[in-house]
Structures are given as C-alpha cells and as structure tokens.
Amino acid sequence: MVLVHGWKSHPGIWNRLTPRLIEEDIPFWSFDYTSLNGASMEEIAGALRDYIATQREEQGYAGSVDVVCHSIGSCIARYLLEVLDGSARHEQVRQLIAIGPPNNGSSLAELFCDPVIGPGITARLCGTFVPRNFDPATDVILQACRPGSTTMAALRAAGIRPDIRYQFLCAKNLTRTPAFFPCFEGKTCELQPDGSWCMTYAGDGIVPHADSLLPGAVIEILPADPAALEKDARQYCHIQLPRAPEVVEWVMGYLRRGPVDTG
C-alpha cells in the first residue's frame, strides 16, 4: 500500500492510520514530497512513480497496490496513474482511496487567486491552513489545482481508469456546527460554474463535495452518525480528516477487501 499526503502537509498526517496497518500486518510505503518545493504536479507525480518503482525493487514485490491519498495527494496520484501512465497501465493499482480529494480542481485555490475575495480568504486561513506570508500567485501546486489549469484539463481529458476502483471519503457538516471549521463558521467555499461562489455545509471546510465528485467513483459522506459532530466536530474538517477514527475504519475496511471487479 502507498500513502500520499496532501499539499503543505507531511507523512505525519497518517499517524492514526499507520499503527493500525502495523497491527494488522499490512505493509505500506509512505511517499514524502515535502522537499520538492516549487516542483510541478507532473514532477511530483514522476517522483511518486520513481518511489514506487524503488520500493518494488527493494521489497521484491510486483503485484498490485492500493493507494491512499489525502487532499491534493489524490491529484498527484491520479496524474501519475491517469496522465503519465494512462493507457500503458504499467502501474498496477487495485484501488485509489482518496480522503477529501479536489478531483475537479480546488474551489479554494481559485478563490485564493481572486483579486477581490482572495486576500480576505488568505488572511482567514493564514496560520491554520496556509503559512503566514503565503502568496498564492507563486505557489506552483496551488496554481495547478485551479479548476481551469492545464493540469486539471489533462486529468479531465485522461479520465479515470477502468482497472482501478476509486473510493472517496468526504465530510459534511450535518449539524451545521461552527466548530467544525471555525475559520468559515463551519462552512466550505464552493466555486460556482458561472464564476461566483457560495458557502456550503456540504464540504469539509476546505473541499466542497462538488470538487470531489467523479463519475464512476464511490463516495462516502461522513460522519455516518451526526452525533459524532457533537463529540468532536473538528476531527471531520479537512485538516484532521485522515486522523478521524471513522475515516481510519473506512480505510481499513477498504484495504481488507479481496480483489474487486472494476468492470
């Protein structure tokens, strides 16, 4: 199994999942691209390809793998599997499990770059989701994840692979609790087709459901029980989502499955 963290994140985001993998004797490789500052999506996807090849060689493993991603990590993995590998299908992947993925491009990335709205959005998220003195204009990955970018166009043109099962885990503020993501009073920014934007509870504070949906993919909306938000709403926000116990259980359930029929 391969773990791919998100943008401006690190492998530590898997610290609730990896103990379970060890406990159940599920081998995993954790891809760390934190040192690739300024690299393009294609370059990071290429680095992921090289990393998997190296691990396969070192471990003597030639079978299928599952890929578990968080956030933009899913775009990186998909760029490797769908664009770089594409119809060649050298990468043997059983399923792609993505947590809070901006598959259609990130509404928030676009809003960061809005000359009117952007500065206010950036100010709200500085120190929480982005570093202080963050400049969206110079961030290569953020620019690549804008819905109208050439990177997202390449993903749309390639389409999902029929030999891979796509599983998405997304959160929703079912109880409309402000503590879910205090920066936006529990809501998520969603870019509309006409270029306007709205605030929705159908998201995890950073990624709205509209950004995640892909035809042919299976999506689960969490929590299954809204009462979980009363106990600890913040565990379901985008930043903490991979650590949420319910998310970990879903991932483990996917990983325990035998071969799947992808049609």
ZIKAFEN-V593568 format. One record per helix or strand of 2 or more residues. SS is the DSSP state (H for helix, E for strand). FROM is the first residue (numbers start at 0). LEN is the number of residues. If there is no record, write none. Layout:
ss:SS from:FROM len:LEN
ss:SS from:FROM len:LEN
This chain:
ss:E from:1 len:3
ss:H from:10 len:4
ss:H from:17 len:6
ss:E from:28 len:3
ss:H from:40 len:19
ss:E from:64 len:6
ss:H from:72 len:16
ss:E from:92 len:7
ss:H from:106 len:6
ss:H from:117 len:8
ss:H from:135 len:3
ss:H from:139 len:5
ss:H from:149 len:9
ss:E from:164 len:7
ss:H from:177 len:3
ss:H from:181 len:3
ss:E from:187 len:4
ss:E from:196 len:4
ss:H from:208 len:4
ss:E from:217 len:5
ss:H from:226 len:10
ss:H from:240 len:3
ss:H from:244 len:12
